[in-house]
């Protein structure tokens, strides 16, 4: 994937995640989808970590933007799922 396409894909993924709000899910929906949600979040964490690690391996730092309302560069997210 070319660099511009990769940045667009990362931004699209970030924007899509911005639309997700599990705080509005009722308990039964959250319980029903917890396994799938956990798998998806762990996969996202793994892929974001892989990309971030590759950037760091090249000697670059990853920093949060001053105004995090728009994704302007690589982002590293760590997700902890409680059992």
PDB file of N, CA, C and O in Angstrom:
ATOM      1  N   UNK A   1       0.846  -1.171   0.000  1.00  0.00           N
ATOM      2  CA  UNK A   1       0.000   0.000   0.000  1.00  0.00           C
ATOM      3  C   UNK A   1       0.893   1.236   0.000  1.00  0.00           C
ATOM      4  O   UNK A   1       1.848   1.324   0.772  1.00  0.00           O
ATOM      5  N   UNK A   2       0.579   2.167  -0.856  1.00  0.00           N
ATOM      6  CA  UNK A   2       1.360   3.405  -0.929  1.00  0.00           C
ATOM      7  C   UNK A   2       1.143   4.239   0.324  1.00  0.00           C
ATOM      8  O   UNK A   2       0.148   4.075   1.030  1.00  0.00           O
ATOM      9  N   UNK A   3       2.083   5.134   0.591  1.00  0.00           N
ATOM     10  CA  UNK A   3       2.034   5.911   1.835  1.00  0.00           C
ATOM     11  C   UNK A   3       0.759   6.750   1.956  1.00  0.00           C
ATOM     12  O   UNK A   3       0.156   6.793   3.028  1.00  0.00           O
ATOM     13  N   UNK A   4       0.345   7.410   0.888  1.00  0.00           N
ATOM     14  CA  UNK A   4      -0.879   8.222   0.954  1.00  0.00           C
ATOM     15  C   UNK A   4      -2.106   7.358   1.225  1.00  0.00           C
ATOM     16  O   UNK A   4      -2.989   7.741   1.993  1.00  0.00           O
ATOM     17  N   UNK A   5      -2.154   6.180   0.583  1.00  0.00           N
ATOM     18  CA  UNK A   5      -3.272   5.264   0.801  1.00  0.00           C
ATOM     19  C   UNK A   5      -3.271   4.743   2.232  1.00  0.00           C
ATOM     20  O   UNK A   5      -4.332   4.575   2.834  1.00  0.00           O
ATOM     21  N   UNK A   6      -2.086   4.486   2.779  1.00  0.00           N
ATOM     22  CA  UNK A   6      -1.978   3.995   4.155  1.00  0.00           C
ATOM     23  C   UNK A   6      -2.484   5.044   5.142  1.00  0.00           C
ATOM     24  O   UNK A   6      -3.220   4.717   6.072  1.00  0.00           O
ATOM     25  N   UNK A   7      -2.093   6.294   4.943  1.00  0.00           N
ATOM     26  CA  UNK A   7      -2.552   7.369   5.827  1.00  0.00           C
ATOM     27  C   UNK A   7      -4.067   7.520   5.724  1.00  0.00           C
ATOM     28  O   UNK A   7      -4.740   7.691   6.741  1.00  0.00           O
ATOM     29  N   UNK A   8      -4.608   7.460   4.512  1.00  0.00           N
ATOM     30  CA  UNK A   8      -6.057   7.554   4.327  1.00  0.00           C
ATOM     31  C   UNK A   8      -6.770   6.406   5.026  1.00  0.00           C
ATOM     32  O   UNK A   8      -7.817   6.609   5.640  1.00  0.00           O
ATOM     33  N   UNK A   9      -6.209   5.195   4.938  1.00  0.00           N
ATOM     34  CA  UNK A   9      -6.817   4.033   5.592  1.00  0.00           C
ATOM     35  C   UNK A   9      -6.797   4.183   7.107  1.00  0.00           C
ATOM     36  O   UNK A   9      -7.776   3.856   7.778  1.00  0.00           O
ATOM     37  N   UNK A  10      -5.680   4.681   7.652  1.00  0.00           N
ATOM     38  CA  UNK A  10      -5.595   4.898   9.099  1.00  0.00           C
ATOM     39  C   UNK A  10      -6.595   5.957   9.553  1.00  0.00           C
ATOM     40  O   UNK A  10      -7.244   5.797  10.586  1.00  0.00           O
ATOM     41  N   UNK A  11      -6.717   7.024   8.793  1.00  0.00           N
ATOM     42  CA  UNK A  11      -7.679   8.081   9.144  1.00  0.00           C
ATOM     43  C   UNK A  11      -9.112   7.563   9.069  1.00  0.00           C
ATOM     44  O   UNK A  11      -9.932   7.867   9.936  1.00  0.00           O
ATOM     45  N   UNK A  12      -9.411   6.787   8.040  1.00  0.00           N
ATOM     46  CA  UNK A  12     -10.759   6.227   7.901  1.00  0.00           C
ATOM     47  C   UNK A  12     -11.077   5.296   9.066  1.00  0.00           C
ATOM     48  O   UNK A  12     -12.191   5.306   9.588  1.00  0.00           O
ATOM     49  N   UNK A  13     -10.098   4.494   9.471  1.00  0.00           N
ATOM     50  CA  UNK A  13     -10.306   3.597  10.611  1.00  0.00           C
ATOM     51  C   UNK A  13     -10.542   4.398  11.886  1.00  0.00           C
ATOM     52  O   UNK A  13     -11.434   4.072  12.670  1.00  0.00           O
ATOM     53  N   UNK A  14      -9.759   5.430  12.093  1.00  0.00           N
ATOM     54  CA  UNK A  14      -9.936   6.278  13.270  1.00  0.00           C
ATOM     55  C   UNK A  14     -11.289   6.955  13.282  1.00  0.00           C
ATOM     56  O   UNK A  14     -11.941   7.029  14.323  1.00  0.00           O
ATOM     57  N   UNK A  15     -11.717   7.448  12.130  1.00  0.00           N
ATOM     58  CA  UNK A  15     -13.026   8.097  12.039  1.00  0.00           C
ATOM     59  C   UNK A  15     -14.156   7.104  12.291  1.00  0.00           C
ATOM     60  O   UNK A  15     -15.140   7.437  12.952  1.00  0.00           O
ATOM     61  N   UNK A  16     -14.018   5.882  11.766  1.00  0.00           N
ATOM     62  CA  UNK A  16     -15.036   4.853  11.983  1.00  0.00           C
ATOM     63  C   UNK A  16     -15.138   4.508  13.465  1.00  0.00           C
ATOM     64  O   UNK A  16     -16.236   4.321  13.989  1.00  0.00           O
ATOM     65  N   UNK A  17     -14.002   4.426  14.133  1.00  0.00           N
ATOM     66  CA  UNK A  17     -14.012   4.124  15.567  1.00  0.00           C
ATOM     67  C   UNK A  17     -14.642   5.258  16.365  1.00  0.00           C
ATOM     68  O   UNK A  17     -15.232   5.022  17.419  1.00  0.00           O
ATOM     69  N   UNK A  18     -14.522   6.470  15.874  1.00  0.00           N
ATOM     70  CA  UNK A  18     -15.118   7.612  16.555  1.00  0.00           C
ATOM     71  C   UNK A  18     -16.634   7.542  16.606  1.00  0.00           C
ATOM     72  O   UNK A  18     -17.259   8.185  17.450  1.00  0.00           O
ATOM     73  N   UNK A  19     -17.227   6.768  15.713  1.00  0.00           N
ATOM     74  CA  UNK A  19     -18.684   6.623  15.679  1.00  0.00           C
ATOM     75  C   UNK A  19     -19.195   5.569  16.655  1.00  0.00           C
ATOM     76  O   UNK A  19     -20.404   5.442  16.847  1.00  0.00           O
ATOM     77  N   UNK A  20     -18.294   4.815  17.270  1.00  0.00           N
ATOM     78  CA  UNK A  20     -18.693   3.726  18.167  1.00  0.00           C
ATOM     79  C   UNK A  20     -18.776   4.243  19.599  1.00  0.00           C
ATOM     80  O   UNK A  20     -17.831   4.837  20.117  1.00  0.00           O
ATOM     81  N   UNK A  21     -19.930   4.003  20.227  1.00  0.00           N
ATOM     82  CA  UNK A  21     -20.126   4.413  21.618  1.00  0.00           C
ATOM     83  C   UNK A  21     -20.846   3.290  22.356  1.00  0.00           C
ATOM     84  O   UNK A  21     -22.073   3.201  22.319  1.00  0.00           O
ATOM     85  N   UNK A  22     -20.084   2.439  23.021  1.00  0.00           N
ATOM     86  CA  UNK A  22     -20.682   1.303  23.724  1.00  0.00           C
ATOM     87  C   UNK A  22     -21.369   1.721  25.022  1.00  0.00           C
ATOM     88  O   UNK A  22     -22.063   0.912  25.638  1.00  0.00           O
ATOM     89  N   UNK A  23     -21.186   2.968  25.444  1.00  0.00           N
ATOM     90  CA  UNK A  23     -21.841   3.409  26.681  1.00  0.00           C
ATOM     91  C   UNK A  23     -23.363   3.395  26.537  1.00  0.00           C
ATOM     92  O   UNK A  23     -24.079   3.327  27.536  1.00  0.00           O
ATOM     93  N   UNK A  24     -23.852   3.458  25.318  1.00  0.00           N
ATOM     94  CA  UNK A  24     -25.288   3.430  25.088  1.00  0.00           C
ATOM     95  C   UNK A  24     -25.860   2.031  24.927  1.00  0.00           C
ATOM     96  O   UNK A  24     -27.076   1.865  24.831  1.00  0.00           O
ATOM     97  N   UNK A  25     -24.991   1.021  24.896  1.00  0.00           N
ATOM     98  CA  UNK A  25     -25.467  -0.352  24.752  1.00  0.00           C
ATOM     99  C   UNK A  25     -26.059  -0.817  26.075  1.00  0.00           C
ATOM    100  O   UNK A  25     -25.522  -0.512  27.140  1.00  0.00           O
ATOM    101  N   UNK A  26     -27.163  -1.555  26.013  1.00  0.00           N
ATOM    102  CA  UNK A  26     -27.691  -2.114  27.256  1.00  0.00           C
ATOM    103  C   UNK A  26     -26.836  -3.313  27.672  1.00  0.00           C
ATOM    104  O   UNK A  26     -26.044  -3.828  26.882  1.00  0.00           O
ATOM    105  N   UNK A  27     -27.007  -3.743  28.907  1.00  0.00           N
ATOM    106  CA  UNK A  27     -26.174  -4.815  29.471  1.00  0.00           C
ATOM    107  C   UNK A  27     -26.245  -6.092  28.647  1.00  0.00           C
ATOM    108  O   UNK A  27     -25.223  -6.744  28.431  1.00  0.00           O
ATOM    109  N   UNK A  28     -27.439  -6.458  28.183  1.00  0.00           N
ATOM    110  CA  UNK A  28     -27.571  -7.711  27.438  1.00  0.00           C
ATOM    111  C   UNK A  28     -26.845  -7.637  26.098  1.00  0.00           C
ATOM    112  O   UNK A  28     -26.233  -8.618  25.676  1.00  0.00           O
ATOM    113  N   UNK A  29     -26.904  -6.493  25.427  1.00  0.00           N
ATOM    114  CA  UNK A  29     -26.191  -6.342  24.152  1.00  0.00           C
ATOM    115  C   UNK A  29     -24.689  -6.410  24.369  1.00  0.00           C
ATOM    116  O   UNK A  29     -23.977  -7.073  23.615  1.00  0.00           O
ATOM    117  N   UNK A  30     -24.209  -5.724  25.397  1.00  0.00           N
ATOM    118  CA  UNK A  30     -22.775  -5.745  25.682  1.00  0.00           C
ATOM    119  C   UNK A  30     -22.321  -7.149  26.062  1.00  0.00           C
ATOM    120  O   UNK A  30     -21.286  -7.619  25.590  1.00  0.00           O
ATOM    121  N   UNK A  31     -23.086  -7.813  26.907  1.00  0.00           N
ATOM    122  CA  UNK A  31     -22.747  -9.184  27.308  1.00  0.00           C
ATOM    123  C   UNK A  31     -22.751 -10.106  26.096  1.00  0.00           C
ATOM    124  O   UNK A  31     -21.853 -10.933  25.936  1.00  0.00           O
ATOM    125  N   UNK A  32     -23.761  -9.963  25.244  1.00  0.00           N
ATOM    126  CA  UNK A  32     -23.888 -10.812  24.055  1.00  0.00           C
ATOM    127  C   UNK A  32     -22.707 -10.630  23.095  1.00  0.00           C
ATOM    128  O   UNK A  32     -22.251 -11.599  22.487  1.00  0.00           O
ATOM    129  N   UNK A  33     -22.222  -9.422  22.958  1.00  0.00           N
ATOM    130  CA  UNK A  33     -21.162  -9.120  21.992  1.00  0.00           C
ATOM    131  C   UNK A  33     -19.772  -9.012  22.618  1.00  0.00           C
ATOM    132  O   UNK A  33     -18.814  -8.674  21.922  1.00  0.00           O
ATOM    133  N   UNK A  34     -19.643  -9.288  23.904  1.00  0.00           N
ATOM    134  CA  UNK A  34     -18.374  -9.060  24.594  1.00  0.00           C
ATOM    135  C   UNK A  34     -17.216  -9.844  23.989  1.00  0.00           C
ATOM    136  O   UNK A  34     -16.122  -9.301  23.833  1.00  0.00           O
ATOM    137  N   UNK A  35     -17.436 -11.102  23.648  1.00  0.00           N
ATOM    138  CA  UNK A  35     -16.358 -11.902  23.065  1.00  0.00           C
ATOM    139  C   UNK A  35     -15.923 -11.322  21.728  1.00  0.00           C
ATOM    140  O   UNK A  35     -14.729 -11.146  21.486  1.00  0.00           O
ATOM    141  N   UNK A  36     -16.884 -11.024  20.856  1.00  0.00           N
ATOM    142  CA  UNK A  36     -16.548 -10.450  19.548  1.00  0.00           C
ATOM    143  C   UNK A  36     -15.898  -9.081  19.696  1.00  0.00           C
ATOM    144  O   UNK A  36     -14.948  -8.761  18.981  1.00  0.00           O
ATOM    145  N   UNK A  37     -16.404  -8.280  20.613  1.00  0.00           N
ATOM    146  CA  UNK A  37     -15.835  -6.960  20.866  1.00  0.00           C
ATOM    147  C   UNK A  37     -14.396  -7.078  21.357  1.00  0.00           C
ATOM    148  O   UNK A  37     -13.520  -6.337  20.911  1.00  0.00           O
ATOM    149  N   UNK A  38     -14.159  -8.001  22.267  1.00  0.00           N
ATOM    150  CA  UNK A  38     -12.811  -8.214  22.797  1.00  0.00           C
ATOM    151  C   UNK A  38     -11.848  -8.657  21.704  1.00  0.00           C
ATOM    152  O   UNK A  38     -10.722  -8.165  21.628  1.00  0.00           O
ATOM    153  N   UNK A  39     -12.286  -9.577  20.865  1.00  0.00           N
ATOM    154  CA  UNK A  39     -11.442 -10.057  19.765  1.00  0.00           C
ATOM    155  C   UNK A  39     -11.118  -8.913  18.813  1.00  0.00           C
ATOM    156  O   UNK A  39      -9.967  -8.743  18.414  1.00  0.00           O
ATOM    157  N   UNK A  40     -12.129  -8.129  18.450  1.00  0.00           N
ATOM    158  CA  UNK A  40     -11.916  -7.013  17.518  1.00  0.00           C
ATOM    159  C   UNK A  40     -10.975  -5.970  18.111  1.00  0.00           C
ATOM    160  O   UNK A  40     -10.082  -5.479  17.420  1.00  0.00           O
ATOM    161  N   UNK A  41     -11.167  -5.624  19.390  1.00  0.00           N
ATOM    162  CA  UNK A  41     -10.305  -4.625  20.028  1.00  0.00           C
ATOM    163  C   UNK A  41      -8.866  -5.117  20.145  1.00  0.00           C
ATOM    164  O   UNK A  41      -7.927  -4.349  19.935  1.00  0.00           O
ATOM    165  N   UNK A  42      -8.693  -6.383  20.476  1.00  0.00           N
ATOM    166  CA  UNK A  42      -7.332  -6.930  20.571  1.00  0.00           C
ATOM    167  C   UNK A  42      -6.658  -6.967  19.203  1.00  0.00           C
ATOM    168  O   UNK A  42      -5.458  -6.710  19.101  1.00  0.00           O
ATOM    169  N   UNK A  43      -7.408  -7.280  18.155  1.00  0.00           N
ATOM    170  CA  UNK A  43      -6.853  -7.277  16.802  1.00  0.00           C
ATOM    171  C   UNK A  43      -6.464  -5.862  16.388  1.00  0.00           C
ATOM    172  O   UNK A  43      -5.392  -5.654  15.819  1.00  0.00           O
ATOM    173  N   UNK A  44      -7.325  -4.892  16.670  1.00  0.00           N
ATOM    174  CA  UNK A  44      -6.988  -3.497  16.372  1.00  0.00           C
ATOM    175  C   UNK A  44      -5.739  -3.064  17.124  1.00  0.00           C
ATOM    176  O   UNK A  44      -4.855  -2.427  16.550  1.00  0.00           O
ATOM    177  N   UNK A  45      -5.661  -3.404  18.398  1.00  0.00           N
ATOM    178  CA  UNK A  45      -4.496  -3.061  19.210  1.00  0.00           C
ATOM    179  C   UNK A  45      -3.236  -3.679  18.622  1.00  0.00           C
ATOM    180  O   UNK A  45      -2.194  -3.028  18.544  1.00  0.00           O
ATOM    181  N   UNK A  46      -3.337  -4.935  18.210  1.00  0.00           N
ATOM    182  CA  UNK A  46      -2.187  -5.623  17.632  1.00  0.00           C
ATOM    183  C   UNK A  46      -1.714  -4.951  16.344  1.00  0.00           C
ATOM    184  O   UNK A  46      -0.515  -4.750  16.150  1.00  0.00           O
ATOM    185  N   UNK A  47      -2.647  -4.608  15.473  1.00  0.00           N
ATOM    186  CA  UNK A  47      -2.278  -3.990  14.200  1.00  0.00           C
ATOM    187  C   UNK A  47      -1.729  -2.580  14.393  1.00  0.00           C
ATOM    188  O   UNK A  47      -0.757  -2.198  13.741  1.00  0.00           O
ATOM    189  N   UNK A  48      -2.347  -1.806  15.284  1.00  0.00           N
ATOM    190  CA  UNK A  48      -1.832  -0.459  15.556  1.00  0.00           C
ATOM    191  C   UNK A  48      -0.446  -0.522  16.180  1.00  0.00           C
ATOM    192  O   UNK A  48       0.425   0.282  15.849  1.00  0.00           O
ATOM    193  N   UNK A  49      -0.241  -1.475  17.081  1.00  0.00           N
ATOM    194  CA  UNK A  49       1.079  -1.642  17.701  1.00  0.00           C
ATOM    195  C   UNK A  49       2.119  -2.035  16.664  1.00  0.00           C
ATOM    196  O   UNK A  49       3.255  -1.562  16.704  1.00  0.00           O
ATOM    197  N   UNK A  50       1.726  -2.907  15.730  1.00  0.00           N
ATOM    198  CA  UNK A  50       2.646  -3.340  14.671  1.00  0.00           C
ATOM    199  C   UNK A  50       3.099  -2.149  13.836  1.00  0.00           C
ATOM    200  O   UNK A  50       4.288  -1.998  13.555  1.00  0.00           O
ATOM    201  N   UNK A  51       2.150  -1.305  13.439  1.00  0.00           N
ATOM    202  CA  UNK A  51       2.493  -0.133  12.632  1.00  0.00           C
ATOM    203  C   UNK A  51       3.347   0.840  13.445  1.00  0.00           C
ATOM    204  O   UNK A  51       4.352   1.350  12.949  1.00  0.00           O
ATOM    205  N   UNK A  52       2.950   1.095  14.684  1.00  0.00           N
ATOM    206  CA  UNK A  52       3.710   2.017  15.541  1.00  0.00           C
ATOM    207  C   UNK A  52       5.123   1.494  15.794  1.00  0.00           C
ATOM    208  O   UNK A  52       6.083   2.264  15.764  1.00  0.00           O
ATOM    209  N   UNK A  53       5.253   0.202  16.039  1.00  0.00           N
ATOM    210  CA  UNK A  53       6.578  -0.385  16.270  1.00  0.00           C
ATOM    211  C   UNK A  53       7.471  -0.248  15.040  1.00  0.00           C
ATOM    212  O   UNK A  53       8.673  -0.011  15.164  1.00  0.00           O
ATOM    213  N   UNK A  54       6.883  -0.396  13.853  1.00  0.00           N
ATOM    214  CA  UNK A  54       7.664  -0.249  12.622  1.00  0.00           C
ATOM    215  C   UNK A  54       8.155   1.190  12.456  1.00  0.00           C
ATOM    216  O   UNK A  54       9.269   1.419  11.985  1.00  0.00           O
ATOM    217  N   UNK A  55       7.323   2.154  12.844  1.00  0.00           N
ATOM    218  CA  UNK A  55       7.734   3.564  12.785  1.00  0.00           C
ATOM    219  C   UNK A  55       8.863   3.810  13.780  1.00  0.00           C
ATOM    220  O   UNK A  55       9.870   4.433  13.444  1.00  0.00           O
ATOM    221  N   UNK A  56       8.689   3.317  15.007  1.00  0.00           N
ATOM    222  CA  UNK A  56       9.717   3.500  16.040  1.00  0.00           C
ATOM    223  C   UNK A  56      11.021   2.800  15.675  1.00  0.00           C
ATOM    224  O   UNK A  56      12.103   3.298  15.985  1.00  0.00           O
ATOM    225  N   UNK A  57      10.923   1.654  15.021  1.00  0.00           N
ATOM    226  CA  UNK A  57      12.116   0.910  14.617  1.00  0.00           C
ATOM    227  C   UNK A  57      12.960   1.700  13.624  1.00  0.00           C
ATOM    228  O   UNK A  57      14.160   1.460  13.489  1.00  0.00           O
ATOM    229  N   UNK A  58      12.334   2.633  12.937  1.00  0.00           N
ATOM    230  CA  UNK A  58      13.052   3.488  11.991  1.00  0.00           C
ATOM    231  C   UNK A  58      13.619   4.724  12.671  1.00  0.00           C
ATOM    232  O   UNK A  58      14.205   5.582  12.011  1.00  0.00           O
ATOM    233  N   UNK A  59      13.447   4.824  14.006  1.00  0.00           N
ATOM    234  CA  UNK A  59      14.026   5.921  14.761  1.00  0.00           C
ATOM    235  C   UNK A  59      13.130   7.132  14.939  1.00  0.00           C
ATOM    236  O   UNK A  59      13.590   8.179  15.397  1.00  0.00           O
ATOM    237  N   UNK A  60      11.860   7.008  14.584  1.00  0.00           N
ATOM    238  CA  UNK A  60      10.923   8.122  14.722  1.00  0.00           C
ATOM    239  C   UNK A  60      10.116   7.984  16.002  1.00  0.00           C
ATOM    240  O   UNK A  60       9.900   6.880  16.501  1.00  0.00           O
ATOM    241  N   UNK A  61       9.672   9.128  16.529  1.00  0.00           N
ATOM    242  CA  UNK A  61       8.798   9.141  17.701  1.00  0.00           C
ATOM    243  C   UNK A  61       7.357   9.287  17.255  1.00  0.00           C
ATOM    244  O   UNK A  61       7.070   9.915  16.236  1.00  0.00           O
ATOM    245  N   UNK A  62       6.469   8.711  18.014  1.00  0.00           N
ATOM    246  CA  UNK A  62       5.038   8.883  17.776  1.00  0.00           C
ATOM    247  C   UNK A  62       4.506   9.727  18.916  1.00  0.00           C
ATOM    248  O   UNK A  62       4.617   9.353  20.084  1.00  0.00           O
ATOM    249  N   UNK A  63       3.930  10.863  18.571  1.00  0.00           N
ATOM    250  CA  UNK A  63       3.416  11.791  19.572  1.00  0.00           C
ATOM    251  C   UNK A  63       1.955  12.083  19.286  1.00  0.00           C
ATOM    252  O   UNK A  63       1.520  12.086  18.134  1.00  0.00           O
ATOM    253  N   UNK A  64       1.204  12.327  20.352  1.00  0.00           N
ATOM    254  CA  UNK A  64      -0.186  12.727  20.168  1.00  0.00           C
ATOM    255  C   UNK A  64      -0.222  14.147  19.630  1.00  0.00           C
ATOM    256  O   UNK A  64       0.565  14.992  20.057  1.00  0.00           O
ATOM    257  N   UNK A  65      -1.136  14.420  18.687  1.00  0.00           N
ATOM    258  CA  UNK A  65      -1.259  15.783  18.182  1.00  0.00           C
ATOM    259  C   UNK A  65      -1.722  16.718  19.296  1.00  0.00           C
ATOM    260  O   UNK A  65      -2.356  16.284  20.258  1.00  0.00           O
ATOM    261  N   UNK A  66      -1.402  18.000  19.158  1.00  0.00           N
ATOM    262  CA  UNK A  66      -1.792  18.989  20.170  1.00  0.00           C
ATOM    263  C   UNK A  66      -3.308  19.041  20.330  1.00  0.00           C
ATOM    264  O   UNK A  66      -3.809  19.191  21.444  1.00  0.00           O
ATOM    265  N   UNK A  67      -4.036  18.917  19.229  1.00  0.00           N
ATOM    266  CA  UNK A  67      -5.499  18.902  19.259  1.00  0.00           C
ATOM    267  C   UNK A  67      -5.964  17.576  18.677  1.00  0.00           C
ATOM    268  O   UNK A  67      -6.048  17.445  17.455  1.00  0.00           O
ATOM    269  N   UNK A  68      -6.271  16.583  19.521  1.00  0.00           N
ATOM    270  CA  UNK A  68      -6.554  15.231  19.036  1.00  0.00           C
ATOM    271  C   UNK A  68      -7.932  15.023  18.420  1.00  0.00           C
ATOM    272  O   UNK A  68      -8.412  13.890  18.386  1.00  0.00           O
ATOM    273  N   UNK A  69      -8.586  16.074  17.932  1.00  0.00           N
ATOM    274  CA  UNK A  69      -9.903  15.892  17.338  1.00  0.00           C
ATOM    275  C   UNK A  69      -9.824  15.292  15.937  1.00  0.00           C
ATOM    276  O   UNK A  69     -10.785  14.679  15.473  1.00  0.00           O
ATOM    277  N   UNK A  70      -8.698  15.459  15.267  1.00  0.00           N
ATOM    278  CA  UNK A  70      -8.511  14.912  13.925  1.00  0.00           C
ATOM    279  C   UNK A  70      -7.227  14.098  13.943  1.00  0.00           C
ATOM    280  O   UNK A  70      -6.207  14.554  14.460  1.00  0.00           O
ATOM    281  N   UNK A  71      -7.272  12.898  13.381  1.00  0.00           N
ATOM    282  CA  UNK A  71      -6.075  12.075  13.318  1.00  0.00           C
ATOM    283  C   UNK A  71      -5.176  12.650  12.234  1.00  0.00           C
ATOM    284  O   UNK A  71      -5.554  12.697  11.063  1.00  0.00           O
ATOM    285  N   UNK A  72      -3.978  13.090  12.631  1.00  0.00           N
ATOM    286  CA  UNK A  72      -3.054  13.697  11.677  1.00  0.00           C
ATOM    287  C   UNK A  72      -1.788  12.878  11.510  1.00  0.00           C
ATOM    288  O   UNK A  72      -0.908  13.262  10.739  1.00  0.00           O
ATOM    289  N   UNK A  73      -1.677  11.796  12.190  1.00  0.00           N
ATOM    290  CA  UNK A  73      -0.485  10.961  12.088  1.00  0.00           C
ATOM    291  C   UNK A  73      -0.719   9.635  12.770  1.00  0.00           C
ATOM    292  O   UNK A  73      -1.820   9.364  13.250  1.00  0.00           O
ATOM    293  N   UNK A  74       0.302   8.809  12.815  1.00  0.00           N
ATOM    294  CA  UNK A  74       0.154   7.496  13.448  1.00  0.00           C
ATOM    295  C   UNK A  74      -0.228   7.628  14.920  1.00  0.00           C
ATOM    296  O   UNK A  74       0.219   8.540  15.616  1.00  0.00           O
ATOM    297  N   UNK A  75      -1.054   6.706  15.371  1.00  0.00           N
ATOM    298  CA  UNK A  75      -1.519   6.710  16.751  1.00  0.00           C
ATOM    299  C   UNK A  75      -1.306   5.322  17.336  1.00  0.00           C
ATOM    300  O   UNK A  75      -1.590   4.322  16.677  1.00  0.00           O
ATOM    301  N   UNK A  76      -0.818   5.252  18.547  1.00  0.00           N
ATOM    302  CA  UNK A  76      -0.669   3.981  19.245  1.00  0.00           C
ATOM    303  C   UNK A  76      -1.701   3.926  20.358  1.00  0.00           C
ATOM    304  O   UNK A  76      -1.772   4.818  21.203  1.00  0.00           O
ATOM    305  N   UNK A  77      -2.503   2.863  20.347  1.00  0.00           N
ATOM    306  CA  UNK A  77      -3.555   2.707  21.342  1.00  0.00           C
ATOM    307  C   UNK A  77      -3.360   1.374  22.047  1.00  0.00           C
ATOM    308  O   UNK A  77      -3.138   0.351  21.400  1.00  0.00           O
ATOM    309  N   UNK A  78      -3.443   1.385  23.367  1.00  0.00           N
ATOM    310  CA  UNK A  78      -3.388   0.155  24.135  1.00  0.00           C
ATOM    311  C   UNK A  78      -4.753  -0.062  24.758  1.00  0.00           C
ATOM    312  O   UNK A  78      -5.310   0.836  25.390  1.00  0.00           O
ATOM    313  N   UNK A  79      -5.289  -1.266  24.573  1.00  0.00           N
ATOM    314  CA  UNK A  79      -6.607  -1.591  25.090  1.00  0.00           C
ATOM    315  C   UNK A  79      -6.468  -2.730  26.084  1.00  0.00           C
ATOM    316  O   UNK A  79      -5.875  -3.760  25.763  1.00  0.00           O
ATOM    317  N   UNK A  80      -7.002  -2.562  27.280  1.00  0.00           N
ATOM    318  CA  UNK A  80      -7.026  -3.625  28.279  1.00  0.00           C
ATOM    319  C   UNK A  80      -8.464  -4.090  28.433  1.00  0.00           C
ATOM    320  O   UNK A  80      -9.362  -3.276  28.648  1.00  0.00           O
ATOM    321  N   UNK A  81      -8.683  -5.375  28.326  1.00  0.00           N
ATOM    322  CA  UNK A  81     -10.016  -5.941  28.448  1.00  0.00           C
ATOM    323  C   UNK A  81     -10.080  -6.712  29.764  1.00  0.00           C
ATOM    324  O   UNK A  81      -9.318  -7.659  29.961  1.00  0.00           O
ATOM    325  N   UNK A  82     -10.969  -6.323  30.653  1.00  0.00           N
ATOM    326  CA  UNK A  82     -11.135  -7.029  31.923  1.00  0.00           C
ATOM    327  C   UNK A  82     -12.055  -8.222  31.715  1.00  0.00           C
ATOM    328  O   UNK A  82     -13.039  -8.141  30.980  1.00  0.00           O
ATOM    329  N   UNK A  83     -11.731  -9.313  32.359  1.00  0.00           N
ATOM    330  CA  UNK A  83     -12.562 -10.520  32.219  1.00  0.00           C
ATOM    331  C   UNK A  83     -13.798 -10.415  33.074  1.00  0.00           C
ATOM    332  O   UNK A  83     -14.619 -11.332  33.089  1.00  0.00           O
TER     333      UNK A  83
END
